[in-house]
Amino acid sequence: MTTYKVVEIFESINGEGKKAGQLAVFVRFQKCNLNCSYCDTRWANADTSPYTPMTTEEIYNKILYSGITNITITGGEPLLQNNIEELLIKLGENPNLKVEIETNGSINLKKFSSLKNPPSFTMDYKAPSSNMEKFMDLENFSYLTNNDTIKFVVGSIKDLEKTKEIIDKYSLIGKCSIYLSPVFGKIELSNIVNFMKTHKLNGVNMQLQMHKIIWDPEAKGV
């Protein structure tokens, strides 16, 4: 059985996405292959970040013990974990669990989307201000379905313009859920709304990170 590098497991509400405001169990894994300019989990991203070794069974049992049915697998970049498929298959076998995996857009999703009961993917597209746009795997747009979400983290008008370009180029509206998520404290929220109005972005959602409003923006485990 595989052992994973788990930085933390905690219960909270989903701060963003389709299940925003709903309870969830978060399983955060160590390590990320990107270094976004606005990253808020650098403390979990390095090879040297503290972690607890946990097996698939240990993670699964801790989730069941919580009594919460929304599961968010996050990081870091969780798809970097060796044999993460084993955990996703185990979670997918339980029809009561609703599993979402947050991924940064640089890891090819083909083998994960073809699992018998794949998770719901919330995939980032790293806009220019992230300094990581060149690492995006554009093939991933072909694997997203209406069960999935793409999140554009925007910190400038340039980011918004690139977002619209990608939405149009890959015909994303109607294919999956689309969210515009402002970099905390970096862009006027009204500018996002005005951009949406100007470009008639029907079917696109603006979201705020609820957990950063409820708690200190730097707080962990929330």
N, C-alpha and C positions, 0 to 999 in steps of 0.2 A: 504493500500500500504506500502511496506517495506521501511524503512529508513536505508541507509548504511552509514558507516564511511569512507568518502572520504578525503584522505590526499591532493590530488592535481589532477587537470585535466589540461593537457597542450597539445599543438600541437608541433610536432617536426618531425624528420625523424626516421624511425625504424633503430636502430643502429646495429641490428643483425637479423639473421634468413632469411627466404625465401623472405621477403619483405624489406630487408636491403636497405636503401637509399630512400625508398618511404615515403611519408608523412603519418602520423598517428596521431590520437587523443589517448592520454594515459590517462587512468583512474586508479589512484593508490589508493588502499584501505589500511586502517590501519590494523596492526597486522600480525605477523608471528608465527608459532609454532616451527620453527627451529632457530638455531643460528650458521650459517655457519662461518667458520674462516675468509673468505674473503668477507663477506657481505658488500655491498655498500649502503644498504638502512636501516641501523639500526635506523635511525631517524624516520622511518615510522612504525617500527615493534612492538613497545611496546603498551600495553594497555593504556598507558598514552600519547602516541604520539598525537599531535594536529590533529584534523580532522574537517571537515564540514559535518553536517548531510545532506544527499541528498536523495530524493526519486527516484524511478525508472524513473518516468516521468521527473524529473528535470535533471537527468543524460542524459536521452535520448534526451531531447530538447537541452541541451548544445552541445551534439554530432552533432545533425542535424544542429545547428546554425553554427558550424565550417565549414561546407561544405566539410569536409574530410571524405572519405569512409572507410579507414582502421582504425580499432579500436583495441587498445591493452589494455586488462584488466590485471592489474598487482598489485603488492603489495610491501612489505608484501606478504601474501598468500591470494589471493582474494577468494579462495574457502572456507575460514573460515567465510566469511561474511554470516550472517543469511539470509537464503532464497535468495541466489545469483541466484538461478534458475529463479526467477522472472525477473531479469534484463536480463539474457541470453536469455530467451524466447522472451522478448520484442525486444531486438536487432535482434534476429534471424528472427523475422517476417518481417523485412525490407530487401528486396532482394538486395538493393543497398549497404548495409553495409557488410564489410568483417571483421568478429570478430575473434580475437585471444585472448586466455587467457593464461597467463604465470603462471605455477603452479610448486611447488617445488618437486613433486614426492612422497610426503608423504600422500597425500589425495587421497582416492580411487575415480576413475573417472567414475565408472559404471553408477551412476544415471545421471551424466552430459553428458556422451557420448550417452545416450539413449534419450536425448531431441529430439524433432521433427527436429529442425534445430540447431544441436550442433555447438559450436564454433570450431575453429581450436585450438588444444591444443599444446602449446610449453611446454613440460615437462622436468624438470631437472632430471638428475641422479646425485646424490651427491657422488662424488668420495672420496677416503680416506682422502685427505687433507682438505676436508670440515669439518671433524669430525662429520658429520651427516649421514653417509652412512647407519647406522643401522636403520634409520627411513624410508627408501625407501619402498614403497608399490609395491612389484614386480608383483602383479596381474595386475597392470596398463599396463604392456606391451601387455596384451591380448586385451586391448581396443583401442590401437592406430591404426590409419589407414593411408593411403597415404595422407590424408589431414592434418596430424599432424607432429610434429617435436619433436625429443628428443635431448636435449642439454647436453653434457658432459662438465662440467667446469673443466678444468685440470690445475693443478699447479705444477706437477712433473711427472717424468717418471713412478712412481708407479701408478699415476692416469691414465696415458695413458694405462698401462698394464691392469688395471681393466676395463677400457673402452672397450678394445678389448675383454676381457673375457665376458662382458655383451652383447656386440654386437653379438658375436658368440653364446652364450648360448641361447639367445632369438631370434636368426635369424632376426635381426632388419634391415639389409640391404635389401632394396626393400619393406619393410613393411611401413616405414615412413621415413621422412627426418632426417638425422643425422648430427649434427654439433659438432665440437670440438671447445670449446671456452676457450682460455687461461685466467687464472687468471691474471689480469693486473699487469705487472711488476714482476711476480713470476716465469716465465719459458721462456727459450729462444725459440722464435718462430720457429727457424730452427730445434729445437729438435722435435717439433710436426710434421713438414714436413718430417723429416728423419724417424720418427716412422711410419708415414703413408706409406712412400716408402718401408721401410723394411718389413712391414706386408701387403703390397698390399691392402690397405683399399680403394678399389674401391667403389664409391657410398657414400663416407663420405666427408663432407665439413669441412674445417678449416675456422673459421671466426674470425674477429677482431671486437671489440666493437667500431663502428664508432663514437659514441657520445663521447667516451673518448679520441678520437684522435682530433675531431673537437673542443671540449670544454675542460675546466678543468676537469680532471677525478672525482673531488669531486662535480662538479656542479649539482644542482638540477633543475628539470623542463626543462631538455633538452633531 
